[in-house]
Amino acid sequence: MPNFVKAAGAGEIQPGSGKTLSLEGRSLALFNVDGKYYCTDNTCLHRGGPLGEGLIEGATVTCPWHGWQYDVSTGRCKTNPAAQISTYEVRVQGDDLLVGI
């Protein structure tokens, strides 16, 4: 069972945006997709770009370095179907966003 750690305040991430963060030694990206929150690894599998700084459209984030795209709800890469990043459960507790590590 994952340990849930406070990652951010719910008001810190506006709908249609993401945020890069470090939790327990992991580089993660936290996204707000129409009020639902998702957390993934922050590192693009292509060349290591920061996914939390990428453009988010619907549930798809585009790496700002070379354009690889990922579904933030599943971690599946749309550009290379053989690739997948890890995803982490997000819980809203009051005004806090907790991520299961």
Backbone torsions as a table, in degrees:
resi	resn	phi	psi	omega
1	MET	NA	133.4	-177.5
2	PRO	-70.8	154.0	173.4
3	ASN	-92.6	122.0	-178.6
4	PHE	-88.9	126.2	-174.9
5	VAL	-121.6	138.6	177.2
6	LYS	-62.9	126.9	-177.8
7	ALA	-108.4	-35.8	-176.2
8	ALA	-171.0	171.7	170.4
9	GLY	-88.3	144.8	-177.5
10	ALA	-58.4	-32.1	-179.2
11	GLY	-76.6	-8.3	-178.5
12	GLU	-76.3	-21.6	-175.1
13	ILE	-121.4	107.5	-178.3
14	GLN	-74.5	153.9	176.8
15	PRO	-54.1	136.9	-179.7
16	GLY	79.1	20.9	178.7
17	SER	-137.4	169.6	179.3
18	GLY	-133.8	170.9	179.9
19	LYS	-146.4	137.1	175.5
20	THR	-89.7	138.4	177.9
21	LEU	-150.1	163.4	177.5
22	SER	-119.6	124.6	178.7
23	LEU	-132.0	123.7	176.2
24	GLU	48.4	45.0	176.1
25	GLY	79.8	6.7	179.8
26	ARG	-110.6	139.9	173.6
27	SER	-90.6	116.4	-174.0
28	LEU	-123.8	162.0	174.5
29	ALA	-124.9	131.4	-179.1
30	LEU	-115.2	129.4	-174.5
31	PHE	-124.2	148.2	173.3
32	ASN	-113.5	112.2	178.4
33	VAL	-111.9	97.5	179.9
34	ASP	52.1	42.5	177.0
35	GLY	88.7	-4.4	175.4
36	LYS	-105.6	136.2	-173.8
37	TYR	-104.4	140.4	178.6
38	TYR	-133.0	147.8	177.5
39	CYS	-130.3	134.8	179.0
40	THR	-135.3	171.6	166.5
41	ASP	-59.0	148.2	-178.9
42	ASN	-87.3	-13.6	-170.9
43	THR	-97.6	120.2	175.7
44	CYS	-65.9	138.8	-177.8
45	LEU	-75.0	-12.6	-179.0
46	HIS	-75.5	-61.6	-177.6
47	ARG	-139.7	16.5	174.0
48	GLY	83.9	18.5	179.9
49	GLY	-64.1	156.1	-178.1
50	PRO	-83.7	100.6	-176.2
51	LEU	-62.1	-31.4	179.6
52	GLY	-64.3	-15.4	177.6
53	GLU	-100.0	2.9	-177.3
54	GLY	-81.6	165.6	176.4
55	LEU	-74.9	131.2	178.7
56	ILE	-112.9	123.6	176.9
57	GLU	-127.8	114.9	-171.3
58	GLY	61.0	-130.8	179.1
59	ALA	-98.7	15.8	-178.8
60	THR	-107.3	125.0	173.4
61	VAL	-105.5	139.3	178.3
62	THR	-109.8	123.2	179.2
63	CYS	-59.2	130.9	-177.9
64	PRO	-70.6	-13.8	-177.8
65	TRP	-84.7	-52.5	-173.8
66	HIS	-134.7	8.4	171.5
67	GLY	84.3	7.8	176.2
68	TRP	-63.4	144.3	-177.3
69	GLN	-118.1	142.4	-179.6
70	TYR	-132.8	146.2	170.7
71	ASP	-84.9	115.2	-174.9
72	VAL	-71.2	-16.6	179.4
73	SER	-81.1	-24.4	-177.2
74	THR	-121.1	-22.3	-175.7
75	GLY	86.2	-4.8	-178.1
76	ARG	-70.1	137.2	178.8
77	CYS	-84.2	127.0	178.7
78	LYS	-82.7	-23.4	-178.4
79	THR	-80.2	-39.8	179.8
80	ASN	-132.3	96.7	-175.4
81	PRO	-57.5	-16.5	178.2
82	ALA	-80.0	-10.8	-176.7
83	ALA	-103.1	146.4	177.4
84	GLN	-153.2	134.8	175.4
85	ILE	-96.6	159.5	178.6
86	SER	-74.7	147.1	174.4
87	THR	-120.1	156.8	-177.1
88	TYR	-133.7	140.2	179.7
89	GLU	-66.1	138.6	176.6
90	VAL	-117.5	132.7	175.1
91	ARG	-120.3	142.1	174.5
92	VAL	-99.5	123.6	178.6
93	GLN	-127.7	103.1	-173.5
94	GLY	64.3	-122.0	177.6
95	ASP	-98.5	7.0	-176.3
96	ASP	-103.4	146.4	172.4
97	LEU	-104.8	123.1	-179.8
98	LEU	-110.4	135.5	180.0
99	VAL	-114.2	133.4	178.6
100	GLY	-82.9	114.1	179.9
101	ILE	-104.5	NA	NA
